[in-house]
Amino acid sequence: MERYGKIIIHLDELIEKAGISKNKLSQRAEMQRTQLNHYCNNTVTRLDVDVLARLCTVLNCEIGDLLEFVPPEQ
């Protein structure tokens, strides 16, 4: 997997910056707390564009604030 680089989800930092609890975010973004934790821990295997849109809306951020592509080491 590292051969193609990886995507890092910066949700924990955005939650802290917004000053919102994970419970409040999961309610406002209409997602399960366990699903939110997978995004926070970077353990989600398939990104859901609808979930990403809801997170960006609730956190008032851009997709580039939430996701970062780290290219593979050469």
N, C-alpha and C positions, 0 to 999 in steps of 0.2 A: 504494500500500500504506500509506503514511504517513497517508492520509486517515482510516483507522480506528484509528490508533495502532499499537503494536507490542508484542510479547512479548520480554522480555529474559531470557535464561537465565543464571543466576549460578553456573554449575557450577564455573568456575575458582576463584572465591572459596571455595566450599564444599570443594573438593578441598584447597586450601591450609589452610583452617581445620581440616579433619579430619586433616591431615598424612599423607595417603595418596598414593601415586604413581598416575599415570594407568594404568600397566600393571596395578597391583594392583586398581584400581577396575574396569577393563575385565574382568578375570578374575572378580572377585566379582559384578559386575552382569551377567555373561555377555553381553557385547557386544563388537563389533569395536573395535579401537583407533581406526580411521578414523571409525567412527560416533561414538565418544566425542569425538573431536576436533571433529566438526561441532557437537555440543552445546556444547562448550567455546568454540568460535569464533562461536557464534550464527549458523551458516550452515545449520542444519537447516531444511528447508522444511515438513515435516510432523512434528508431535510424536506420538510413540508412547506411549500411556498405560501400556503394559506396561514400556517402558524407563524412563519417569518413576517408576513404582512401584519398580522395582529400584534406581534411583539413590537415591531417598528412603530405601529400606530400608538399603542399604549405607552411606549417609552419615548415617543416623539424623537425618533432617531432615523438615520439612513441605514440601508442594508450594509453599506461599507463600515458603519460603526459596529455592527453586530457580527459580521463575518470577515475573516481575514484568510487569504490564500498564502500559504508558506510553500514556496517552490522546493523541489527536492534538492538535497545537497549533491553537488557534482563530484 
